[in-house]
Amino acid sequence: MVRPVGGEQLRVTEGNAHGTSLSVEAELLIGRGASEEEGKLGDDPQLSRRHARVARDADGQLTIEDLGSTNGTFVNGARVSERQALKAGDSVQVGETTLEVAAGEPAAPPPTKERPPPGTAVTAVLPRRVREQAARRPFLRFVSSVMIVSGLLLVGDAGATLTWQEPVSYVTALVRQNSLVSALGDAPERVRQGEPLKGDAIGRVELPTLGRKYFLVEGTDTGDLRKGPGHYADTPLPGKSGTVGIAGHRTTHGAPFRTIDKLKPGDPVVVDMTNGRFVYDVERTRIVSPTETSVKDPVGHDQLILSACHPLYSASQRIVVFARFVKKEAARVGR
């Protein structure tokens, strides 16, 4: 049996398979096979099962070696004891079969790809994985751009809040403050009578030494303070006897009371109402707990308190500014 694995011709000149030609490209095993698919080379009883190997070495030289056969392998009458080279014309004897080494057909040159003429567009077919990755790139670039812009906006918002105030709520508070201008200019009768409802524009508070001026609403709930400083509904309205209370934010929604910690004794606090302008002078500042409600209690004189969260960016305490009533002047709003 001869089982070809790979171009040089081995032609059977003697034996049962006389006239058979076998091509050697890489390796050829010679032996007595037991299955038809291995391709029997006649029924040579003198062949061992693994008799000899014909192969090409790294330089393409055809060689033969005996694989420990019983009857031996011979080249040109000499027994093969180790691998040796073969050339065209050599006679190889294995068992009762003689093969002659004959030059094979010259190998056909590998096909060459025809180069397109210069200037011709060439379409390259990319692997599926590369095509899928390329299809995802625009989406990934879009997502990364959105994340970068969002990150920059968040950093900018945090920086603005730390150094100034929260910018988004500032804009909304500014819009709400502008709406209070017309509301106070055409104040309803309940406001003029000192009986406002929650959220009504009731006046304007001014801190001249800080350069701040804001319209005032009734109530200190979250929705009220988004519009601006709010009047504690459980305290008298400005101009009335007792302790008037006004609260405001320090870092959001316009941050009207952000710098009230800079108020000094003697600094004026002016509250304009539809029934007059009321002037108070700062006396002192205290830091209290959020549950300290005694700051709103009446004292031996009329006073105003301004309260806000303390310190900045925290609601763990309250800063309270106490101001004594000084005088009343003619009304300047809601007339």
C-alpha positions, 0 to 999 in steps of 0.5 A: 500500500502507498498512502500519498500525503502530499509532487514528484512522481514514483512510477511502479516498474515491477510488481502487482501495481505495475504502471501506477504513478504516485505523486509526492508533494510532502510525504508518502508512506509505503506499507501493507494496508488493511483498508480499501480507503488507504489505497492498496498498491497491489498485494505485496506480501513482502511489505511490512505494515509500515515499510518506508517513508518518502518525504521532502525536507525543509529545502524541498529535497526528496528523501527516503527512510526505512521504518524498520521493515522486515525485508528492508528498503533498497535504493539502486541495490543498496539497503537504506540504513538511514534517511537518504536523498532521492533523485530522478532516475533512482530505483527504489525496491520495497518487498517485491515492488520496484519504483522509479523516481521520475521528475514530476510536472513543474509546479504551477506558479501561485495565482497572482492577483491582477492589480487594478489600473492606477486611479481605480477605486478598490472596495475592501471587504472587511471582516464581520467583526470589524464592520460591526465595530465600525458601525458602533463607533458613531454611537459610542462617540456620541455617548462619550461626547454626551458624558463629557459635556454632562461631566463638565456641566456638573463640575461647572455647576458645583464650582458655581455653587461653591463660589457663588450660588446654584446657577439653575435655581438662580435663574428660576428664582430670578423669573419668580422674583420678576413675577412678584414685581407686577403682583405687588404692584397690583396687590389684592385687597387682602394684602393691603389689609394685612391678611395675605395668603401663602405665596402672596407677594407682600413687600420687599426686603433690602440690605443696603450695606450688602447691595441686596434687594428682594421681593418678599412672599408670605410663608416659609414652605419650600414652594414659598422660599423658591420665590424669594425670602418668606415671612414666618406666618406665625409672626407679625407682619413688618410694621406690627408690634412684636418679633417679625420673622423672615427666612431665606436661602443662602446657596439656592433659589437666588441665595438672598441671604447668602451673605447675612453673616456679614451684617454688622451692628448698626447696618440697616434692614429696610422692609417695604410694605404696601402700608409703609417703609419700615427700617430696622438696625442690626443689633447682633447675630446668633448661631442656633439649632434648627429647633430653636424657636425662641428666637421668634418670641416677643421681647421688650421692643419691636424687632426683626429677625432674618434666619437662614441655614448655617454654615453654607451648604449645610442645614445643621444650624441656623444663623439668626440676625436680630435688628431693632425697629427704628422708624417708619416711612411712607410706602414705596411699593404697591401704591 
